[in-house]
Amino acid sequence: MKHIPETDALFAHVHQANHTSDQQQHSLRIAIDSKAKGKIGNRARGGKERTRAPKKADDHDTHLQAIMVPFGRLDVVGNPLTIFCGQSHETSDFIVDCFERWWYEHAPWYPAVDALAMH
C-alpha cells in the first residue's frame, strides 16, 4: 500500500477518536471482523483418522454441505469476544444481524452505554 501524507492524518484522527471514546463512560468501542469462510462437507485435509474404519472423503469439493462465515465482535476495552457463524455471504445484512443479536443479548452488561463506536 502506498504511503501518502493523508494516511498519517487519517490514522491520527482515528487514534484520537478511539481515545476519546475509551474515556467516556457512556461510549463503547468495539471492533468487528470477518475471517475466511470454511467449507463444510466430506472433505479430506490430509489428517489422520483415529477410528477403526476411516471415512471416505470426496475427491472434489463439489458436494459441500455448507459454507460457514465466521464473524467476530470484540469489546476493545473490556476484551469480551463473541464469534458468530452464519451460512450466508458476508453482507451488510449479515453483519447488522450479528451485531443486533449481540446487542440484544449483552446490552444489560453495559447499562451506561448510549453510544457505540465501531472500527
Secondary structure by P-SEA (a helix, b strand, c coil): ccccaaaaaaaaaaaaaaaaaaacccbbbbbbbccbbbbbccccccccccccbbbbbbcccccccbbbbbbbbbccccbbbbbbbbcccccaaaaaaaaaaaaaacccccccccccccc
